[in-house]
Amino acid sequence: MCSMEDSPEARTIELNDGAHMPLLGLGTWKSSNRPTSTQGAAETAIAAGYRHIDTAHSYCNEVDIGKALQAKMQQGIIRRQDMFITSKLWCTHHSPADIPVCLNRSLKDLQLDHLDLYLVHFPVGLQKMGNELFPRVDGKILTSDVDYVDVWRGMEALKASGKVKSIGVSNFSILQLERLLALCRVPPAVNQVELHPYLVQTDMIEFCRSRNIALTAYSPFGSPERPPELLRKDTDPHKLLEDPVVAEIAARHRRSSAQVLLRYHVQQGIAVIPKSDKPHHILENTKIFDFRLTVEDMKTLRGLDRGWRACAIEEVRSHPYYPFE
């Protein structure tokens, strides 16, 4: 079972392949309508003690993250082995020949010779059209029928090559994980999914624990700055960071709502990757290992569950591998 020391100070979890992943990472997925300095955020995070950075080919920021890593290594703040770097295979690169191409591009941009964790970003493949991330014709996204099991076999080959230390998935359903486990040689080490008190996903948490698959929570604050193409047709019932229940728990612990929402995950042994480019928020987000939520706090936060998903990618809902039904 993915293990975490039973104390508020635990900082890492052990993956099913023996690697250790820091529980707190810097998320770097950016809203396309607000230019920010990814390099600055990554450098600030490393200086603040972050040793886990999460990126992806589709975020178009790996060059900036590579510059940040090089800068901090040259300053003697970190060595490569101190860092846990995650990237993701994008959906337009699901064909066997394209899988190593996507990885090699990420490695080049990041100025690294290996990744600590490489994830299949989404189970639904997209057709390749130049460098388009979301290829469309007449406004409609062009999906492919590549089987995610075949994609996973390509990921296993990358692990065997040594260019990636651990492999995992993102946005996979329980049924998709079960199929992978039944058909493949290397089990996924991680499933990165949207998790927060409005989307508790108890079944997913229990399944992954039972199968020794670690979870990483993205959008722990409900993704308030998600880009337009991922906006839901329905509206966010509240802004999670402003939820009065979260605020009341935060006030009792003399913490911020953000710190409570992050602690909610790490206390369950779930890694979490909040995004921020504001130095004071980046630093504040590290202060989650010196307090503990009560059993009642955790129950109250889970009680906010309403099955509300910020990042649903509705445009590919009709695809047979769509994971969010």
TIVEX-264243 format. One record per atom (N, C-alpha, C, O): residue in one letter; y negated, z, x negated. Coordinates in steps of 0.05 Angstrom, whole numbers, plus 5000, padded with zeros to 4 digits. Layout:
AYZX...
This chain:
M502450004983M500050005000M497550004982M497550134962C495449854990C492949854975C491950144974C491450264994S491650234950S491050524947S488150574941S486850404928M487250804949M484550904942M484751194938M486051344953E483551294917E483551584912E482451724936E480451634948D483551954943D482752104966D480352284960D480652534960S478152154954S475752314949S473352134955S473551894954P471052264961P468652104967P467751924944P466351724948E468551994920E467651844896E469251604889E468551454871A471451554903A473251324897A471551064897A470051014916R471850904876R470250664873R471850404874R470650194877T474450414871T476050174870T478550204888T479350424895I479649974894I482349964907I484149794889I483249604877E486649864889E488649714874E489849504893E490849564915L489749254884L490849034900L493849014896L495049144878N495148854912N498148834912N499248704887N501648704882D497448584870D498348464845D497548644821D497848564798G496648884826G495949074805G493049074796G492249254781A491548874805A488648864797A487149084812A488049174833H484849154801H483149354814H480549224822H479149104806M479849244848M477449124859M475449344867M476149524882P472949324856P470949524865P470449514895P470249294907L470249744907L469849764936L467149654944L466849544966L465149684927L462449584934L461849334918L462049334893G461049124931G460348884918G457648774929G456748854950L456448604914L453948464923L454748214938L455848034926G454048194963G454347944978G452047764972G449747854969T452547504969T450447324961T450147084980T448746894974W451347105003W451046895023W448246915034W447447125045K446646695032K443846705039K443246535064K444546325068S441346625079S440246455100S438746225087S437146265069S439245985098S438145745085S435145715091S433745555078N434045885109N431245845117N429446045102N427046055109R430446195083R428746385069R429446385039R431346515031P428046235023P428746214995P428446494981P426446634985T430546564966T430546814952T431646774924T432746574918S431246974908S432246954880S434947084878S435247324876T437046914879T439747024876T440147134848T441447344845Q438947004828Q439247104801Q438047384798Q439247564786G435647414809G434247674808G435847884822G436148114812A436947824846A438548014861A441048094845A441748334844A442347894833A444847954818A444148124793A445648314787E441948064779E441248224756E440548514764E441348704751T439048534786T438348804796T440848964803T441049194797A442748824817A445248964825A446849054801A447849284801I447048884781I448548964757I447249204743I448649394735A444649194741A443149424729A443549674746A443449894735A443849644772A444249874790A447149984790A447650184802G448949834776G451649934774G453749764789G456149834787Y452949564803Y454849394816Y456549254795Y455549164775R459249244800R460949094782R462648894797R464648784787H461948834822H463348644839H461248464852H459448564866I461448204847I459648014859I461247804874I463147694864D460447754899D461847574917D460147324921D457847344930T461247094915T459846844919T461746634930T464046704938A460946384931A462646164941A461345904934A458945884930H463045704931H462045434926H460045354947H457945234941S460545424972S458745334994S456145484995S454345405010Y455845694980Y453245844980Y451145704962Y448845764964C452045514945C450245364928C448445544911C446145484906N449645764901N448045954885N449546034860N448646224846E451745904854E453445994831E452045954804E452546104785V450345754802V448845714777V447145954772V446946054749D445746044793D443946284789D445546534783D444646694766I447846564795I449546804789I450546784760I450646984746G451246544752G452146514724G449946584704G450446704683K447446514710K445246584693K444846894692K444347004671A445147024715A444947314716A447047444699A446547634684L449547354702L451747464686L451247434656L451647624641Q450447194648Q449847144620Q447647324610Q447747424588A445547354626A443247514617A444147804612A443347924592K445747914631K446548194628K448548224606K448648444594M450248024601M452048044579M450548034552M451248174533Q448547854551Q447047834526Q445448084520Q444848154497Q444648224542Q443148474538Q445048714532Q444048934526G447648664532G449548874526G450049064549G451249274545I449048994573I449449174597I452349164606I453449364614I453548924605I456248884614I457748714595I456648564579R460448734596R462248534584R463648384607R463648484630R464748154601R466048004623R468148174637R468448164661Q469648324621Q471848484633Q470948704651Q472548824665D468348774650D467248984667D466748884696D466549034714M466648614699M465748504724M468148394740M470148304729F467948414766F469848304785F468348084801F466748144818I468947834795I467547604807I469347454827I471547374820T468447434851T469847304873T468447044880T465947044883S469946824883S468846584895S470846474915S473046584919K470146244927K471746144950K472045844949K470145704943L474345754956L474945464960L473745374986L474445485007W471945174985W470745085010W472544895025W474344765014C472044875051C473744735070C473944425065C475844305074T472044315051T472144025045T473943965021T474343735015H475044175009H476744144985H479544244990H480744354972H480644195014H483244295020H485544115011H487844205009S484943865005S487143684996S488043774968S486343874953P490543724961P491643834936P490043754911P489643924894A489043504910A487543424886A484843554885A483743584863D483743634907D480943744908D480844044902D478744144895I483044184905I483044474902I482244554873I480344714871P483444444852P482544514825P479744404819P478344524802V478944194832V476144084828V474144284837V472144334823C474544404860C472644604871C472544844853C470444954847L474944944844L474945174826L473445114800L471845274791N474044884788N472844824762N469744794765N468344864746R468844704787R465944694792R464744974792R462645024781S466145154806S465145424808S465145554780S463245694772L467345514765L467545634738L465245524720L464045674705K464745264722K462645144705K459945264713K458345344695D459345274739D456745384748D456445674741D454245764734L458645824743L458446114737L458646174707L458246404698Q459145964691Q459445994662Q461746194655Q461446364637L463946164669L466246334665L468746174660L468945934666D470746304647D473246164642D475446244662D477546124663H474846444678H476646524700H475146674721H472946784716L476346694745L475346864767L477247094770L479647074765D476147314779D477847544786D479247514813D481447604817L477947374831L479047334858L478047064869L475647014868Y479846904879Y479146644891Y480346644919Y482746684923L478646584939L479446594967L479346324980L477646154973V481246264998V480946045017V478846125037V479246315052H476645985037H474246085052H474746095082H473746275096F476245895093F476645875122F479145715126F479645525111P480845775146P483345625149P483045345159P484845185156V480745275171V480345005182V479144825160V477044895148G480544605154G479444415135G477344235147G477344185171L475644125129L473643935137L473943685120L474843695097Q473243455132Q473543205118Q471443195095Q469343315097K472143055074K470343045051K468542795054K469542575056M465942845054M463942625055M461742685035M459842835041G462042575011G460042634990G460042934984G462143054980N457643044983N457343324978N456643495002N455743715000E457043365026E456343505051E458143755055E460643725053L456943985060L458544225066L459744215094L461944305099F458144115113F458944085141F458743795149F456843725163P460643625141P460343335146P460443285176P462043385191R458543115185R458243055213R457942755218R456942615201V458942675241V458342405251V457442445280V458842575296D455142325286D453942355313D453742655321D454142735344G453042825301G452643105306G455143275308G454943515311K457443145306K459943295309K461243345281K461543155266I462043595276I463343655251I466043515249I467543515268L466643405226L469143255222L471143445209L470943515185T473143525224T475243695213T477543535202T477743295207S479243655186S481643525176S484043675187S483743895199D486443565182D488843695192D490543805170D492943845173V489343855146V490843975124V491844255131V490244415141D494344305127D495644555134D494744775113D494944725089Y493744995123Y492845205105Y495145315088Y494745425066V497645275096V499945355080V500045175055V500645275033D499544925058D499444745035D497044815017D497244794992V494844885029V492544975013V493345214996V492645234973W494745405009W495545644995W497445584971W497245714950R499145384974R500845304951R499145204928R499845254904G496945074934G495144994913G493745234900G493145234876M493245434916M492045684905M494045824887M493345934866E496545824895E498645944878E498745804850E499145934830A498345544850A498345394825A495945474808A496145494783L493645534820L491345624805L491845894792L491045944770K493146074807K493846334796K495746304772K495446444752A497646134775A499646084753A498245974729A499146024706S496045824732S494545714710S492945914694S492145864671G492546154706G490946354693G487946334698G486446504689K487146124712K484246094717K483246284739K480846334741V485046384755V484346594774V486346824771V488746774769K485447064772K487147294768K488547374794K490947434795S487147364816S488147434842S487347224862S485247094859I489047184883I488346984903I488547124931I490147304935G486947024949G486847134976G485646934995G485346694989V485047035019V484046865040V481646995053V480947225047S480346845070S478046955085S478046835113S478646605116N477547005132N477346915160N480146835171N480246675190F482246935160F484946875171F485647075192F485047305190S487046975213S488047145234S490647285226S491847215206I491547475242I494047615236I496347405237I498147415220L496347235257L498547035259L498546855234L500646785224Q496246775224Q496046605201Q497046755176Q498346635159L496347005174L497347165151L500347195153L501747175132E501447235176E504347265179E505747005171E507847015158R504546775178R505846525170R505746485140R507646395128L503446555128L503246535099L505346715085L506746625067L505546965094L507447145082L510347045085L511947095067A510946905106A513646815111A514346565094A516646525087L512346405087L512846145075L512146125046L512845925032C510646315035C509546275008C510646474988C511746684996R510346414963R511446574941R509646814935R510647034931V507046764934V505146974926V503647064951V502346904964P503947324958P502447414982P499447434976P498647484953P497747384996P494947414992P494247704984P495247894996A492547734964A491748004956A489548114974A489348364977V488047934986V485648025002V485347835026V485947605024N484347955048N483347795070N480447885074N480048125081Q478547715070Q475647785074Q474847695102Q475047465109V474047895118V473447835146V470847985154V469948165141E469747895176E467448045188E468448305200E470248315217L467248525191L467848785201L465348955203L463748955184H465049095225H462949295229H463449435255H465349355269P461949635263P462649785287P462549625313P463649715333Y461149405313Y461249235337Y463749045337Y464348925358L465149025315L467548865312L469449025295L469748975271V470849215307V472449405292V475049285282V475849345259Q476349115297Q478748975289Q480949165280Q482049135258T481549365296T483649565289T486349435283T487649515264D487049235299D489649095295D489748965267D491848985253M487548835259M487448715233M487648915211M489148885191I486249135213I486349345193I489149455190I490149495168E490449515213E493149635212E495149435201E496949505186F494849175209F496748975199F496448945168F498448955154C494048925159C493648885130C494649125114C495749095093R494149365125R495249605111R498249595110R499449655089S499549505132S502449505133S503649295114S505949325106R502149085108R503148875091R501848875063R502148685048N500449085056N499349125029N497348895022N497348795000I495748825042I493548635037I490948785040I490448915060A489348775019A486748915020A484848765038A485048525041L482948915049L480848795066L478148815052L477549025040T476548605054T473748615046T472148555071T472648355085A470248725077A468548695101A465948535093A464448625076Y465548305106Y462948175103Y461348225128Y462348305149S458748165126S456848215148S457048505159S457248545183P457048705141P457348985150P454949075167P455249285181F452748935166F450349005183F450148825207F448048815220G452148665213G452048485235G450648215229G449948075248S450248155203S449047905194S446447835209S446347625221P444448005207P441947955221P440447705212P438747605226E441147605188E439647365178E441447125175E440946945159R443547115192R445346885190R443946625197R442146625213P444746405184P443346145188P443846035216P445746115230P442145845224P442245745252P444945625260P445745655283E446345495241E448845365249E451045565257E453045485268L450545825250L452546025257L451646205279L453146405286L449346155291L448446325313L450246305337L451246085344R450846535350R452446535373R450846445398R448446465399K452346325417K451046255442K450146505457K448046505470D451746715455D450946965467D449147105447D448947025423T447847315455T445947455437T447147715427T448847835440D446147795404D446948055393D446148275412D443748295419P448048445422P447348645442P445248845431P443648945446H445348895406H443349065392H443248965363H445148825355K441149035349K441348995320K442749245309K441849465314L445049195296L446749425288L445249625271L445649865274L443549535253L442049725236L440149895252L439250105243E439449805276E437649955293E439050105316E437750225333D441650095316D443150225338D442650525337D442850655316P441850645360P441150925360P443551115353P443151325343V445951025359V448251195352V448651205321V449051415310V448350975308V448450965279V446151125267V446551275248A443751095279A441451235269A441751545271A440851695253E443051635292E443451925296E445352035275E444852255264I447451885269I449351975248I447951975221I448352155205A446351765216A444951745191A443051985187A442852105166A441552055208A439652275207A441052535200A440052705185R443452575212R444952825207R445852855178R445953065167H446452625166H447352625138H445052585119H445452585094R442652545130R440252495113R440752245096R440152235072R441752045109R442251775097R440951565115R440051615137S440951315104S439951095120S442250985138S444551035132S441550835158S443550705175S445250525158S447650505162A444050385139A445550205122A447650355106A449950265104Q446950585095Q448850745080Q451150835097Q453450835088V450550915121V452750995140V454650765146V457050805146L453550525150L455150295157L456950215133L459150125137L455950245109L457550185085L459650405080L461950345074R458850655084R460750875080R463050845100R465350915093Y462450755124Y464550715145Y466850545134Y469150605140H466250345118H468350175107H469650305083H472150315082V468150385063V469450485039V471150735044V473050785030Q470350885064Q471951125071Q474651045082Q476551205081Q474950795092Q477550695101Q479050545080Q481150435085G477950535055G479150385034G478750085038G480349925028I476650015051I475849735056I473549665038I471449795039A473749455022A471549375005A469349255023A469849165045V466849275013V464649175030V462549035012V462049124989I461448825022I459648655005I456948605019I456448385028P455248815021P452648775034P450948585017P450948584993K449448425032K447548245019K444748375019K443948485039S443448354997S440648434996S439248304972S440548264951D436748244974D435248154951D432848344946D431148284928K432748564960K430648754956K431648974937K433649104944P430349024915P431449214895P431949494906P433949614899H430149594924H430649864934H433049874953H434350084954H433549654967H435949644984H438449624967H440549754973I438349464946I440649434928I441449704916I443749774915L439449854907L439950114896L440950314917L442850464913E439650314940E440450494962E443350454970E444750644976N444150194969N446950134978N449050244959N451350264966T448250324935T450150444916T450650734922T452650854913K448950854938K449151144943K450951214967K450051344986I453351124965I455251164987I457851304979I459651334995F457951394954F460351514944F460151814941F461951944930D457951934950D457552214946D457152364972D456152584973F458052244994F458152385020F460452275036F461552065030R461252415057R463452335073R462752365102R461552565111L463352165118L463052175147L465252345158L467552355148T464652495179T466752665192T468652495209T468052265214V470852615216V472752475234V471352395260V471852175270E469652575270E468152515294E466152285290E465852115308D464852275267D463052055261D464551795262D463651595274M466851785249M468451535248M469351455276M469251215283K470151645292K470951585319K468551475335K468851285351T466251595332T463851515346T463051225338T462451065355L463251165312L462550895303L464550685314L463650475323R467050755314R469050575325R468650535355R469250325366G467550735368G467050725396G464850525404G464450465427L463350425384L461350215389L462549935392L461149745398D465149915387D466549655387D466049505413D466449615435R465249255411R464949085434R466048805429R465548625445G467548785407G468848515401G466748305395G467248065399W464348385387W462148195382W462248095354W462148245335R462447835351R462647705325R460147545319R459347375335A458847615297A456447465289A457047185279A455546995285C459147155264C459746905250C462246775262C464446825251A461946625283A464246525297A464946225291A467146135298I463046085280I463345795274I464545645298I466645535298E462945665320E463845565346E464445265346E466145175362E463245115328E463544825328E466344735323E467144505330V468044895311V470744815305V472744975322V475144985315R471845085344R473545245361R475945095371R478045215376S475744835375S477944685387S480144625366S482244525374H479744675341H481744615320H484144805323H483745035328P486544695319P488944875322P489045105302P490345305307Y487545085280Y487545305260Y485145485263Y484645655246Y483645455285Y481345635289Y482345915292Y484145965308P481246105276P482546375274P481546585294P482646805295F479446535309F478046745323F478646765353F476946875368E480846665362E481446685391E482146965398E482747025421
